[in-house]
Amino acid sequence: MQTRDYQRRDRAHHLHPFTDSKALGEEGSRIIERAEGAYIFDSEGNRLLDGMAGLWCVNLGYGRRELVEAARDQLERLPYYNTFFKTTHPPAVRLAETLCRLAPAHVNHVFFTGSGSEANDTVLRMVRRYWALKGRPEKQWIIGRENAYHGSTLAGMSLGGMAPMHAQGGPCVPGIAHVRQPYWFGEGRDRDPEAFGRECAAALEEKILELGEDKVAAFIAEPVQGAGGAIIPPASYWPAVKAVLAKYDILLVVDEVICGFGRLGEWFGCVHYGLEPDLMPIAKGLSSGYLPIGGVLVGDRVAETLVEEGGEFFHGFTYSGHPACAAVALKNLELMETEGVVERVRDDLGPYLARRWAELAEHPLVGEARSLGLVGALELIDPATGERFPKALGVGNLCRDASFASGLVMRSVGDTMIISPPLVITREQIDDLVDKARAALDTTAARLADQPSKAREETLS
Ligand code: PXG
């Protein structure tokens, strides 16, 4: 009863993000009521293993009293004050200091925002400001990648390479170009992976030359693409990209919104790949999603110019460094350090997941099973052909629904299944996750086998 009541009221008044509201209205939302550890509970009493850590963010898991208390203490002491007009407050100071201690050595400043999208808006403004201050205002172009996600504000959408978003949100911010993504399974399977990685880096150089080698300001990329499909680049990719950027004096922006805070087994994804970014947008795992907060970590090269030569930077948000959000983020980082969360992902849980997840490659529906740290993907293929299913069959969505039914939240991006569980997941819970994912694959295969020709005919007609 209560579920239906919520669904009715939700349908009446709530426009959801990235949702076909009409279709959702017909189906009804799933109502999540509470959560504990790595599990969420819906209004029908179902317990689901949260294989997505909320939306790639609940790194410390649900129900952490320490985070709740940090928020409450700060809300009682100072619920709000701004960081404009020469003011600050202890949580913002302490968080900035802690972040710069955890970040690579050349990163010693942070600008706070309320989200990852705002962080990438800040990136765009800082990059342009930097080159203007350097007397190189012709360096205007920012290069991103196709199928990248950098947020949903106009700047985030424009930096990202999601074609359906551009189609709805255009015209995009001018001065942003995109190059191909290092997605070996999706776009280079007929080639050697390392040669493919180098080809993708070469495509970046071609784009730079096309735009004008003096006109490119920055390159932005995620270490591992998250929303695009948990795309782990071939080992050859990042070293080759690094060399291209150095050759043309182009800033590197590494979007750490998903990969930061332990996801890849290091504090930041750039450390895993040996990168030295000039700017690092952060959010999500910074507070384990308990309160909204983001920021941009700024390397010395850019920070020194902005501070020493920039005068006032006309940019900022009401909630930049919000005291309660900052206090929760600080406590979150403290817990991650004292509990050795990042090291456990690198040395134990990541390798364990890699071993168990790889077993799913034996399933007839799976063309590739890949993982790094605690992010993983399965590429679904038609066992009859070894190729992708026709898109309109929606096999990924079938598998996602089957996964929910088996008690696991697993996402689909097209026919790529994705997991990104809380970093506090246990080995036993990883076993459970793999069992449930296999059950979802079996159900999907059975549904397809039930009516293969009918489903295909319907799709093709
Ligand atoms: N950069 C990256 C790499 C992200 O993944 C953002 C920026 C924007 O952050 P905010 O806090 O503004 O949402 C993100 C967000 C999905 C999905 O479907 C992924 C994100 C957001 C919503 C959905 O995988 N990532």
Boltz pocket constraint, residues with backbone or C-beta under 6 A from the ligand:
constraints:
  - pocket:
      binder: B
      contacts: [[A, 55], [A, 114], [A, 115], [A, 116], [A, 117], [A, 118], [A, 120], [A, 149], [A, 150], [A, 151], [A, 152], [A, 156], [A, 222], [A, 226], [A, 227], [A, 228], [A, 255], [A, 256], [A, 257], [A, 258], [A, 283], [A, 284], [A, 294]]
      max_distance: 6.0
